[in-house]
Amino acid sequence: MAAEQPESHSQWAASTQANMTRARSLARDVLDRLRQHEAADAANKKALEDSAKREKERVRAKVQSKVKANNQVISGSQKQMKEIEEAMVQAEGVHSRLTHERYARFACLKVCERRLELRQGRPARELFHDATQDALERERQVLNNARKELLQAQGEARRTLDELKAIRSDLSRETGSRRLAMHHDLATMRSTLVPVPMMSSSPSSSSAAPAHGCMGLSTSASAPSLVAGAEQHEAPSSTFGSANPQQQIQRSVLLVESVYALKRRSEHMIVKIREESRAATKRVAEALAKRTKELSDMKKQFEAHLADVEHTHAKAERALAVEEARVDPTAEDATQQERLEILRSAVRDLASSKENLTEDLRNKIAALDIDNSCRRCTPQMACEPKKLQPSASSPSLNFRATNGLMSMTAANKSFYTPSMASSSHMELADADSAASTATPAPRTHAKAGTFGGSSSLKAAAGLLMPSSPTAQGVSG
């Protein structure tokens, strides 16, 4: 547009003054707008900073409350885990003591069963229910009941120990999860706000803002991103174990109390079982000692009676031989015949009585050997495998000592050893029992070559020679 030519000096001055006034007015308007925009930007910035500060305070308070709650749970769990570990040690100790006591009672039970098995091998005349048998059966019942109680208590200790291990594992896993959540929560507190360029509403403000060096945050639309980021960091704090730690702690407290109660019951049970077992074993030992003493005394009495009967039998045989030599076969004397019949009957009765006494003595010695074997029985002997019976393909080298014989030689020479009926597989395990109870005959009456073997075998066989050398000639 072409400028108009002023017509006068006054018109020129008025035109110049109007231009200057319009320029000043425009400059003032622009500066006012810039100041308004700067004030609005400052207000927006302050509002965003206040909102971010409030959000950080909210997140900090929330995180601190969670951290405090997690710390309380973790400290409680750690304290309870220490108590659980101590209770586990006590439970393992209780289980070990119960196991050792069960093993000890099992050894006593094996000895009792072995003694009962040995006494089943007694001869038929000695196989009756005596006080020793009753004491052994009572001991077996006491030991079986004790074994059942120990097994039940041992199973309870094992189950309690397994439950304690499972709870401790759960608490440890829960503690680790909460520690990890605490690290995630603390990371949200250390997060900072990321500055972004401010989006102004007018082109002039966008061009003027860099000139004034104004860097602003994003508008209020950026606030939800901060909240979303905080929630994203807080998400791991909710990923805990499925079990409630307070319930696990309460359950572990009850289990710990049950462990100490089980310990007290187990100690009382062990003391009671030991006392009952000791009393039962003492009764058995006293009964066996009384029975062996009774059998030993009876054995001595039988040996004395047997010696008297043998001596009388020998005298009667000699008298019978003398009377038979005096009798005249051609003469028929009724008195002499009656006298001979009386002597023959007396000799037969004495022989029968001697056989009965010998058989009864065999039975008494066999029962005494078995009871002595019972007294010498130990847990190691009771747990050893049984020996095989001797077969025809493997004859015994010590036939007389292990089986026993009562025989008559061709010259009617009698000797005594434990009978065949009294020997059994239990006696083979205790071969020296015969030698400990048999009474060997004096070696001065034995003829050379009459009995073979060494002196120990002769002692084990329990050889009994006739009471007088003259009896051999009469019996022959």
Contacts in CASP RR format, 6 or more apart in sequence:
PFRMAT RR
TARGET T0000
AUTHOR 0000-0000-0000
METHOD contacts of the structure
MODEL  1
MAAEQPESHSQWAASTQANMTRARSLARDVLDRLRQHEAADAANKKALED
SAKREKERVRAKVQSKVKANNQVISGSQKQMKEIEEAMVQAEGVHSRLTH
ERYARFACLKVCERRLELRQGRPARELFHDATQDALERERQVLNNARKEL
LQAQGEARRTLDELKAIRSDLSRETGSRRLAMHHDLATMRSTLVPVPMMS
SSPSSSSAAPAHGCMGLSTSASAPSLVAGAEQHEAPSSTFGSANPQQQIQ
RSVLLVESVYALKRRSEHMIVKIREESRAATKRVAEALAKRTKELSDMKK
QFEAHLADVEHTHAKAERALAVEEARVDPTAEDATQQERLEILRSAVRDL
ASSKENLTEDLRNKIAALDIDNSCRRCTPQMACEPKKLQPSASSPSLNFR
ATNGLMSMTAANKSFYTPSMASSSHMELADADSAASTATPAPRTHAKAGT
FGGSSSLKAAAGLLMPSSPTAQGVSG
6 12 0 8 1.000
6 15 0 8 1.000
30 204 0 8 1.000
33 204 0 8 1.000
33 205 0 8 1.000
34 204 0 8 1.000
34 205 0 8 1.000
34 208 0 8 1.000
37 200 0 8 1.000
37 202 0 8 1.000
37 204 0 8 1.000
37 205 0 8 1.000
37 208 0 8 1.000
37 209 0 8 1.000
38 212 0 8 1.000
38 214 0 8 1.000
41 198 0 8 1.000
41 200 0 8 1.000
41 205 0 8 1.000
41 209 0 8 1.000
41 214 0 8 1.000
41 216 0 8 1.000
44 198 0 8 1.000
44 216 0 8 1.000
44 219 0 8 1.000
44 220 0 8 1.000
45 198 0 8 1.000
45 216 0 8 1.000
45 217 0 8 1.000
47 220 0 8 1.000
48 217 0 8 1.000
48 218 0 8 1.000
48 219 0 8 1.000
48 220 0 8 1.000
48 222 0 8 1.000
48 223 0 8 1.000
49 217 0 8 1.000
51 220 0 8 1.000
51 223 0 8 1.000
52 193 0 8 1.000
52 217 0 8 1.000
52 223 0 8 1.000
52 226 0 8 1.000
55 223 0 8 1.000
55 226 0 8 1.000
55 227 0 8 1.000
55 230 0 8 1.000
56 189 0 8 1.000
59 188 0 8 1.000
59 189 0 8 1.000
59 230 0 8 1.000
59 234 0 8 1.000
60 189 0 8 1.000
62 234 0 8 1.000
63 185 0 8 1.000
63 186 0 8 1.000
63 188 0 8 1.000
63 189 0 8 1.000
63 234 0 8 1.000
66 181 0 8 1.000
66 182 0 8 1.000
66 185 0 8 1.000
66 234 0 8 1.000
66 237 0 8 1.000
67 182 0 8 1.000
67 185 0 8 1.000
67 186 0 8 1.000
70 178 0 8 1.000
70 179 0 8 1.000
70 181 0 8 1.000
70 182 0 8 1.000
70 237 0 8 1.000
71 182 0 8 1.000
73 174 0 8 1.000
73 175 0 8 1.000
73 178 0 8 1.000
73 245 0 8 1.000
73 246 0 8 1.000
74 175 0 8 1.000
74 178 0 8 1.000
74 179 0 8 1.000
76 249 0 8 1.000
77 171 0 8 1.000
77 172 0 8 1.000
77 174 0 8 1.000
77 175 0 8 1.000
77 245 0 8 1.000
77 249 0 8 1.000
78 175 0 8 1.000
80 171 0 8 1.000
80 249 0 8 1.000
80 252 0 8 1.000
80 253 0 8 1.000
81 168 0 8 1.000
81 171 0 8 1.000
81 172 0 8 1.000
81 175 0 8 1.000
83 252 0 8 1.000
83 253 0 8 1.000
83 256 0 8 1.000
84 164 0 8 1.000
84 167 0 8 1.000
84 168 0 8 1.000
84 171 0 8 1.000
84 252 0 8 1.000
84 255 0 8 1.000
84 256 0 8 1.000
85 168 0 8 1.000
87 164 0 8 1.000
87 255 0 8 1.000
87 256 0 8 1.000
87 259 0 8 1.000
87 260 0 8 1.000
88 161 0 8 1.000
88 164 0 8 1.000
88 165 0 8 1.000
88 168 0 8 1.000
90 259 0 8 1.000
90 260 0 8 1.000
90 263 0 8 1.000
91 157 0 8 1.000
91 160 0 8 1.000
91 161 0 8 1.000
91 164 0 8 1.000
91 259 0 8 1.000
91 262 0 8 1.000
92 161 0 8 1.000
94 153 0 8 1.000
94 157 0 8 1.000
94 259 0 8 1.000
94 262 0 8 1.000
94 263 0 8 1.000
94 266 0 8 1.000
95 154 0 8 1.000
95 157 0 8 1.000
95 158 0 8 1.000
95 161 0 8 1.000
97 266 0 8 1.000
97 270 0 8 1.000
98 150 0 8 1.000
98 153 0 8 1.000
98 154 0 8 1.000
98 157 0 8 1.000
98 266 0 8 1.000
98 270 0 8 1.000
99 154 0 8 1.000
101 150 0 8 1.000
101 270 0 8 1.000
101 273 0 8 1.000
101 274 0 8 1.000
102 147 0 8 1.000
102 150 0 8 1.000
102 151 0 8 1.000
102 154 0 8 1.000
105 143 0 8 1.000
105 146 0 8 1.000
105 147 0 8 1.000
105 150 0 8 1.000
105 273 0 8 1.000
105 277 0 8 1.000
106 147 0 8 1.000
107 379 0 8 1.000
107 382 0 8 1.000
107 383 0 8 1.000
108 139 0 8 1.000
108 143 0 8 1.000
108 277 0 8 1.000
108 281 0 8 1.000
108 379 0 8 1.000
109 140 0 8 1.000
109 143 0 8 1.000
109 144 0 8 1.000
109 147 0 8 1.000
110 379 0 8 1.000
110 382 0 8 1.000
110 383 0 8 1.000
111 377 0 8 1.000
111 378 0 8 1.000
111 379 0 8 1.000
111 382 0 8 1.000
112 136 0 8 1.000
112 139 0 8 1.000
112 140 0 8 1.000
112 143 0 8 1.000
112 284 0 8 1.000
113 140 0 8 1.000
113 382 0 8 1.000
114 377 0 8 1.000
114 381 0 8 1.000
114 382 0 8 1.000
115 136 0 8 1.000
115 284 0 8 1.000
115 374 0 8 1.000
115 377 0 8 1.000
116 133 0 8 1.000
116 136 0 8 1.000
116 137 0 8 1.000
116 140 0 8 1.000
117 426 0 8 1.000
118 370 0 8 1.000
118 373 0 8 1.000
118 374 0 8 1.000
118 377 0 8 1.000
118 426 0 8 1.000
119 132 0 8 1.000
119 133 0 8 1.000
119 136 0 8 1.000
119 370 0 8 1.000
119 371 0 8 1.000
119 374 0 8 1.000
120 127 0 8 1.000
121 127 0 8 1.000
121 370 0 8 1.000
121 424 0 8 1.000
121 426 0 8 1.000
122 363 0 8 1.000
122 366 0 8 1.000
122 367 0 8 1.000
122 370 0 8 1.000
123 362 0 8 1.000
123 363 0 8 1.000
123 366 0 8 1.000
123 367 0 8 1.000
123 421 0 8 1.000
123 422 0 8 1.000
125 360 0 8 1.000
125 363 0 8 1.000
126 363 0 8 1.000
126 364 0 8 1.000
126 366 0 8 1.000
126 367 0 8 1.000
130 291 0 8 1.000
131 287 0 8 1.000
131 290 0 8 1.000
131 291 0 8 1.000
132 284 0 8 1.000
132 287 0 8 1.000
132 288 0 8 1.000
132 290 0 8 1.000
132 291 0 8 1.000
132 371 0 8 1.000
134 287 0 8 1.000
135 280 0 8 1.000
135 283 0 8 1.000
135 284 0 8 1.000
135 286 0 8 1.000
135 287 0 8 1.000
136 284 0 8 1.000
136 287 0 8 1.000
138 280 0 8 1.000
138 283 0 8 1.000
139 277 0 8 1.000
139 280 0 8 1.000
139 281 0 8 1.000
139 283 0 8 1.000
139 284 0 8 1.000
142 276 0 8 1.000
142 277 0 8 1.000
142 280 0 8 1.000
143 277 0 8 1.000
143 280 0 8 1.000
146 273 0 8 1.000
146 276 0 8 1.000
146 277 0 8 1.000
149 269 0 8 1.000
149 273 0 8 1.000
150 269 0 8 1.000
150 273 0 8 1.000
153 262 0 8 1.000
153 265 0 8 1.000
153 266 0 8 1.000
153 269 0 8 1.000
156 262 0 8 1.000
157 262 0 8 1.000
157 266 0 8 1.000
160 255 0 8 1.000
160 258 0 8 1.000
160 259 0 8 1.000
160 262 0 8 1.000
163 255 0 8 1.000
164 252 0 8 1.000
164 255 0 8 1.000
164 256 0 8 1.000
164 259 0 8 1.000
167 248 0 8 1.000
167 251 0 8 1.000
167 252 0 8 1.000
167 255 0 8 1.000
168 252 0 8 1.000
170 243 0 8 1.000
170 248 0 8 1.000
171 245 0 8 1.000
171 248 0 8 1.000
171 249 0 8 1.000
171 252 0 8 1.000
173 241 0 8 1.000
174 240 0 8 1.000
174 241 0 8 1.000
174 243 0 8 1.000
174 245 0 8 1.000
174 248 0 8 1.000
177 239 0 8 1.000
177 240 0 8 1.000
177 241 0 8 1.000
178 240 0 8 1.000
180 236 0 8 1.000
181 236 0 8 1.000
181 237 0 8 1.000
181 238 0 8 1.000
181 239 0 8 1.000
181 240 0 8 1.000
182 237 0 8 1.000
184 233 0 8 1.000
184 234 0 8 1.000
184 235 0 8 1.000
184 236 0 8 1.000
184 237 0 8 1.000
185 233 0 8 1.000
185 234 0 8 1.000
185 237 0 8 1.000
187 233 0 8 1.000
188 230 0 8 1.000
188 233 0 8 1.000
188 234 0 8 1.000
191 229 0 8 1.000
191 230 0 8 1.000
191 233 0 8 1.000
193 217 0 8 1.000
193 226 0 8 1.000
195 215 0 8 1.000
195 216 0 8 1.000
195 217 0 8 1.000
196 216 0 8 1.000
196 217 0 8 1.000
196 218 0 8 1.000
196 222 0 8 1.000
197 215 0 8 1.000
197 216 0 8 1.000
198 209 0 8 1.000
198 214 0 8 1.000
198 215 0 8 1.000
198 216 0 8 1.000
198 217 0 8 1.000
198 218 0 8 1.000
198 219 0 8 1.000
199 218 0 8 1.000
199 219 0 8 1.000
200 206 0 8 1.000
200 209 0 8 1.000
285 375 0 8 1.000
288 371 0 8 1.000
288 374 0 8 1.000
288 375 0 8 1.000
289 375 0 8 1.000
291 371 0 8 1.000
292 368 0 8 1.000
292 371 0 8 1.000
292 372 0 8 1.000
292 375 0 8 1.000
295 364 0 8 1.000
295 367 0 8 1.000
295 368 0 8 1.000
295 371 0 8 1.000
296 368 0 8 1.000
296 437 0 8 1.000
298 364 0 8 1.000
299 361 0 8 1.000
299 364 0 8 1.000
299 365 0 8 1.000
299 368 0 8 1.000
299 437 0 8 1.000
302 357 0 8 1.000
302 360 0 8 1.000
302 361 0 8 1.000
302 364 0 8 1.000
303 361 0 8 1.000
303 439 0 8 1.000
305 357 0 8 1.000
306 354 0 8 1.000
306 357 0 8 1.000
306 358 0 8 1.000
306 361 0 8 1.000
306 416 0 8 1.000
307 467 0 8 1.000
309 350 0 8 1.000
309 353 0 8 1.000
309 354 0 8 1.000
309 357 0 8 1.000
310 354 0 8 1.000
310 414 0 8 1.000
310 466 0 8 1.000
310 467 0 8 1.000
310 471 0 8 1.000
311 467 0 8 1.000
311 468 0 8 1.000
311 471 0 8 1.000
312 350 0 8 1.000
313 347 0 8 1.000
313 350 0 8 1.000
313 351 0 8 1.000
313 354 0 8 1.000
314 466 0 8 1.000
314 467 0 8 1.000
314 468 0 8 1.000
314 470 0 8 1.000
314 471 0 8 1.000
314 474 0 8 1.000
314 475 0 8 1.000
316 343 0 8 1.000
316 346 0 8 1.000
316 347 0 8 1.000
316 350 0 8 1.000
317 347 0 8 1.000
317 471 0 8 1.000
317 474 0 8 1.000
317 475 0 8 1.000
318 470 0 8 1.000
318 471 0 8 1.000
318 474 0 8 1.000
319 343 0 8 1.000
320 340 0 8 1.000
320 343 0 8 1.000
320 344 0 8 1.000
320 347 0 8 1.000
321 474 0 8 1.000
323 336 0 8 1.000
323 339 0 8 1.000
323 340 0 8 1.000
323 343 0 8 1.000
324 340 0 8 1.000
326 336 0 8 1.000
327 333 0 8 1.000
327 336 0 8 1.000
327 337 0 8 1.000
327 340 0 8 1.000
358 406 0 8 1.000
358 416 0 8 1.000
359 419 0 8 1.000
361 416 0 8 1.000
362 406 0 8 1.000
362 418 0 8 1.000
362 419 0 8 1.000
362 421 0 8 1.000
362 422 0 8 1.000
363 419 0 8 1.000
363 421 0 8 1.000
363 422 0 8 1.000
365 418 0 8 1.000
365 422 0 8 1.000
365 434 0 8 1.000
365 437 0 8 1.000
365 438 0 8 1.000
366 418 0 8 1.000
366 419 0 8 1.000
366 421 0 8 1.000
366 422 0 8 1.000
366 423 0 8 1.000
366 427 0 8 1.000
367 422 0 8 1.000
368 437 0 8 1.000
369 418 0 8 1.000
369 422 0 8 1.000
369 427 0 8 1.000
369 430 0 8 1.000
369 433 0 8 1.000
369 434 0 8 1.000
369 436 0 8 1.000
369 437 0 8 1.000
370 426 0 8 1.000
370 427 0 8 1.000
372 430 0 8 1.000
372 433 0 8 1.000
372 436 0 8 1.000
372 437 0 8 1.000
373 426 0 8 1.000
373 427 0 8 1.000
373 429 0 8 1.000
373 430 0 8 1.000
373 433 0 8 1.000
376 430 0 8 1.000
381 429 0 8 1.000
386 425 0 8 1.000
387 425 0 8 1.000
387 428 0 8 1.000
387 429 0 8 1.000
389 425 0 8 1.000
390 396 0 8 1.000
390 402 0 8 1.000
390 428 0 8 1.000
396 402 0 8 1.000
396 403 0 8 1.000
398 431 0 8 1.000
398 457 0 8 1.000
398 460 0 8 1.000
400 417 0 8 1.000
400 457 0 8 1.000
400 460 0 8 1.000
400 461 0 8 1.000
401 417 0 8 1.000
401 431 0 8 1.000
401 434 0 8 1.000
401 435 0 8 1.000
401 457 0 8 1.000
401 460 0 8 1.000
401 461 0 8 1.000
402 423 0 8 1.000
402 427 0 8 1.000
402 428 0 8 1.000
402 431 0 8 1.000
403 420 0 8 1.000
403 423 0 8 1.000
404 417 0 8 1.000
404 418 0 8 1.000
404 419 0 8 1.000
404 420 0 8 1.000
404 422 0 8 1.000
404 423 0 8 1.000
404 434 0 8 1.000
404 461 0 8 1.000
405 417 0 8 1.000
405 419 0 8 1.000
405 420 0 8 1.000
405 461 0 8 1.000
406 414 0 8 1.000
406 415 0 8 1.000
406 416 0 8 1.000
406 417 0 8 1.000
406 419 0 8 1.000
407 414 0 8 1.000
407 415 0 8 1.000
408 414 0 8 1.000
411 472 0 8 1.000
411 475 0 8 1.000
411 476 0 8 1.000
412 472 0 8 1.000
412 475 0 8 1.000
412 476 0 8 1.000
413 450 0 8 1.000
413 465 0 8 1.000
413 466 0 8 1.000
413 472 0 8 1.000
413 475 0 8 1.000
414 464 0 8 1.000
414 466 0 8 1.000
415 441 0 8 1.000
415 451 0 8 1.000
415 461 0 8 1.000
415 462 0 8 1.000
415 463 0 8 1.000
415 464 0 8 1.000
415 465 0 8 1.000
416 438 0 8 1.000
416 462 0 8 1.000
416 463 0 8 1.000
416 464 0 8 1.000
417 434 0 8 1.000
417 438 0 8 1.000
417 461 0 8 1.000
417 462 0 8 1.000
417 463 0 8 1.000
418 434 0 8 1.000
418 438 0 8 1.000
418 462 0 8 1.000
427 433 0 8 1.000
427 434 0 8 1.000
431 460 0 8 1.000
432 460 0 8 1.000
434 460 0 8 1.000
434 461 0 8 1.000
434 462 0 8 1.000
435 456 0 8 1.000
435 459 0 8 1.000
435 460 0 8 1.000
435 462 0 8 1.000
438 459 0 8 1.000
438 460 0 8 1.000
438 461 0 8 1.000
438 462 0 8 1.000
439 462 0 8 1.000
439 464 0 8 1.000
440 458 0 8 1.000
440 459 0 8 1.000
440 462 0 8 1.000
440 463 0 8 1.000
441 462 0 8 1.000
441 463 0 8 1.000
441 464 0 8 1.000
441 465 0 8 1.000
442 465 0 8 1.000
443 455 0 8 1.000
445 465 0 8 1.000
445 466 0 8 1.000
445 469 0 8 1.000
446 458 0 8 1.000
446 463 0 8 1.000
446 465 0 8 1.000
451 458 0 8 1.000
451 461 0 8 1.000
451 463 0 8 1.000
452 458 0 8 1.000
466 472 0 8 1.000
466 475 0 8 1.000
END
